[in-house]
């Protein structure tokens, strides 16, 4: 069978895998073809042991499960469980950071407060009184407020929902009865609700999906981003190198993969401290590179090179140049150890709940962060010694990307144009049409769509039409590798209006080049930054987010996390483009509500389209409609 | 004579036929014990992706079977009682002439005995008046079993209906099925 072909740097290594007889995801995808229609339609129910039940999409066979559940019930229950998978990941991520933060405050973990301004901003937003308290006391109260969102039983809205939700949307969710109080209770109730013999009402189930969307957005994404910024610093704009070509043959290459910055920040610190030990083994030094969202966290705050996205997490190992890949949580393919086995590469798992057969496990606890990070860096140095003599193939591809577009960093640039009303220049340019609209590109690289360059084609089409793009997660790696985050992309791809705006912003930022047209706003938890920016814009204009000429897109959906993030965006009132289709088509009710009726409730709507040109056209039509409604 | 007919438009690629076929050809004939058997039970129907469709590839038990003609060892033969085509594993020498001439790709190899492996029409079940396992297992009736005359008739009727619809002045709006939606997005 004809194999898919990918971008050049990836393809070089896939070809190497062919020569070496190493299996990759491309082979596994082929061997999974064709994939089950019931699964894709969402109409397979495995909630109880009277099943598994499947609904005949032709209506001739079974129309109900053994318990009597219809396709609508089954699809909505399955969707809610996907939401729970996503939200649990983000809430778990946030809790992991908050607990490390607390240990830091108790003097038990070797971290410190890096961004006092952010601490003050969050604390005052939470209504914490400062009177004479030390930073440590204030920070302790902030951490306790966060943990309250995982424990309170009084039904009051979550602290982080009150802190970060835009005013008009908060009111709307109140009227819809969606103001969630305790993330863990919501997750428990969603699992309870979907187990055999509970909620069978598709509408009630879809409302619960929205609740989990809010849990994800506030007790997951926003909370994680806030604490990470306070602990490790709020990102500022800088340039970095990207793509597989950032590996260096003569250095100890350490790839950090996963999502949490708590351990990876320490590894970065110790890699620099142990540089001399590495040199003693004949290496020219230590090269720390980032993969997936751990990569995004480190590049945003420290300028660490972005080596590759999730799909490249096994591909990068085929270089034979990675001495150790350290993984934390989420999106770690179990295949990495199988590929590493073919080389000298060491795979190190660090979370007690993320173990992989064939990996070395170093259980990470913030209390012992220094010792463990030191140990891991030394494991990489030892592995480098074993690498000697092995063939190394590092693709040449390497490009430059601007990263670090936190809301704070964006406002800093805008303040240089209008210090009293920083959003005014953006609004003026939206009104004039120089910025026709904006789209948030989020999510993953899909092995099913990557060969079609879905993300790049959509992005270029939108830029041509003066649509500014902000991006997070692995989609950011894709855009960076496509050189869409370099200043040269501005003149190459943008329409005249957007080009002029980006030139002016580059000048304001004190650069002699324009800002790039695709802004890297961070990791997947940093979707919180996109929501904060939209909330600020809507607030400044006195409208709801759903009225803004903007949209969200997960052009290459892979993870359950994209489903829960997407649902948060739907609750915020955004058009959310998704490809491939979420598993809802088997339910006429879910399909209609999510793609049509929801617009009349929150203003948001799901939009499925797999063709990049058509998807861009659909988003542009949506933006045109919103502009018209605003009278601009 | 009875035959298995395949309606490609109904195949959801759930592979239920594959699982059922393997279980039917296991020693225990039970899914949860069959998966632990050695040698592993082998399926004789393969759901393959074709464009945006999926299709259960299997032996069509041709009336004029090229595999029988081509087999130099005389291993391929017909069961005249039900018209099905079979392989005598003791005669088969694994030359794969049958696989080379089969227009349907219906022959695979028994990995243990290195001889031809193919659909046996669930001969025992069919002689007992039952349907083949794959047909029983298919949840969407993509696989059906019946008299050839009946099947031909139903094919004629559906062809006639298609033509009638095409020229119908009422132009009844075509209902898009969920699978067609999925396929239009590159699915199945």
Interface residues (C-beta under 8 A of the other chain):
Chain A: X33 X34 X35 X36 X37 X38 X40 X41 X54 X56 X57 X58 X60 X61 X62 X448 X579 X580 X581 X585 X586 X608 X610
Chain B: X10 X11 X12 X13 X14 X15 X47 X48 X49 X54 X139 X140 X141 X177 X178 X179 X181 X182 X185 X186 X187 X188
